[in-house]
Amino acid sequence: MEPISRIKRNLRLSLRKQRRELSISKKIKKAIELMNVIIELPEFIHSQHIAAYWAHDGEIDPLPLLDKALSLGKICYLPVIHPNDPLILGFVKYCPGDYLIPNRYGILEPKFNLSDVILSQNLDLLLLPVVAFDKAGRRLGMGGGHYDRTLSYFQHTIKPIKPHLLGIAYELQYSLSIPSEPWDIPLKGIVTEKRYIVANKIRTT
């Protein structure tokens, strides 16, 4: 049997290449289509504190959605890498035009100031970047483990806890099955520019 690490590596290489090769016009169009899917979801409508990410390496861009959320009076956040623990993410309020700086991976994020950082448990909805996904809610990320480490408390309780975890991705990033490991945190669902997939259920637009 092929090792899980090799399967994941091959998926990452293939799908990262495909999303980077999308034209700018297609990326913009798909980001707007994604926004139009998400704003109709109860998970978005009933959330006040929403976090996403700054798009990097061809990822689908959540900024149109964040702009829409802000116009609706919601509070938006971007992740920041904690300087004392580089595998943990905190979240800082974001508004268009805020000063952002590149982190160790070249991804823009707000400046880290402990008094401004909130924990993921204080978010209502967290939109995670995805390299590949399947219908069971399994997500393949970039391999750094930041979200799995930050959200590890999900593994230690059966009670409903915050935030609601949704991956966002291009439809092209769909995979029949993503290999999982014990530390992987499953998502409640995945949203693409075409549909909303809820762990083994599909909602189309």
Secondary structure as the mmCIF struct_conf table of DSSP 4:
data_model
#
loop_
_struct_conf.conf_type_id
_struct_conf.id
_struct_conf.beg_label_comp_id
_struct_conf.beg_label_asym_id
_struct_conf.beg_label_seq_id
_struct_conf.end_label_comp_id
_struct_conf.end_label_asym_id
_struct_conf.end_label_seq_id
HELX_RH_AL_P HELX_RH_AL_P1 ILE A 4 ARG A 20
TURN_TY1_P TURN_TY1_P1 GLU A 21 GLU A 21
BEND BEND1 LEU A 22 LEU A 22
HELX_RH_AL_P HELX_RH_AL_P2 ILE A 24 ILE A 38
TURN_TY1_P TURN_TY1_P2 ILE A 39 GLU A 40
BEND BEND2 LEU A 41 LEU A 41
HELX_RH_AL_P HELX_RH_AL_P3 PRO A 42 ILE A 45
TURN_TY1_P TURN_TY1_P3 HIS A 46 HIS A 46
BEND BEND3 GLN A 48 GLN A 48
STRN STRN1 HIS A 49 ALA A 51
TURN_TY1_P TURN_TY1_P4 ASP A 57 GLY A 58
HELX_LH_PP_P HELX_LH_PP_P1 GLU A 59 ASP A 61
HELX_RH_AL_P HELX_RH_AL_P4 LEU A 63 SER A 71
TURN_TY1_P TURN_TY1_P5 LEU A 72 GLY A 73
STRN STRN2 ILE A 75 HIS A 82
TURN_TY1_P TURN_TY1_P6 PRO A 83 ASN A 84
STRN STRN3 ASP A 85 LYS A 93
TURN_TY1_P TURN_TY1_P7 PRO A 96 GLY A 97
STRN STRN4 LEU A 100 PRO A 102
TURN_TY1_P TURN_TY1_P8 ARG A 104 TYR A 105
BEND BEND4 GLY A 106 GLY A 106
STRN STRN5 LEU A 108 PRO A 110
HELX_LH_PP_P HELX_LH_PP_P2 LYS A 111 PHE A 112
HELX_RH_3T_P HELX_RH_3T_P1 LEU A 114 ASP A 116
STRN STRN6 ILE A 118 ILE A 118
HELX_RH_3T_P HELX_RH_3T_P2 SER A 120 ASN A 122
BEND BEND5 ASP A 124 ASP A 124
STRN STRN7 LEU A 125 PRO A 129
BEND BEND6 VAL A 131 VAL A 131
STRN STRN8 ALA A 132 PHE A 133
TURN_TY1_P TURN_TY1_P9 LYS A 135 ALA A 136
BEND BEND7 GLY A 137 GLY A 137
STRN STRN9 ARG A 139 LEU A 140
BEND BEND8 GLY A 143 GLY A 144
HELX_RH_AL_P HELX_RH_AL_P5 HIS A 146 THR A 150
TURN_TY1_P TURN_TY1_P10 LEU A 151 LEU A 151
HELX_RH_3T_P HELX_RH_3T_P3 SER A 152 HIS A 156
BEND BEND9 LYS A 159 LYS A 159
BEND BEND10 LYS A 162 LYS A 162
HELX_LH_PP_P HELX_LH_PP_P3 PRO A 163 PRO A 163
STRN STRN10 HIS A 164 ILE A 168
HELX_RH_3T_P HELX_RH_3T_P4 GLU A 171 GLN A 173
STRN STRN11 TYR A 174 TYR A 174
BEND BEND11 LEU A 176 LEU A 176
TURN_TY1_P TURN_TY1_P11 PRO A 182 TRP A 183
HELX_LH_PP_P HELX_LH_PP_P4 ASP A 184 LEU A 187
BEND BEND12 LYS A 188 LYS A 188
STRN STRN12 GLY A 189 VAL A 191
BEND BEND13 GLU A 193 LYS A 194
STRN STRN13 ARG A 195 VAL A 198
TURN_TY1_P TURN_TY1_P12 ALA A 199 ASN A 200
STRN STRN14 LYS A 201 THR A 204
#
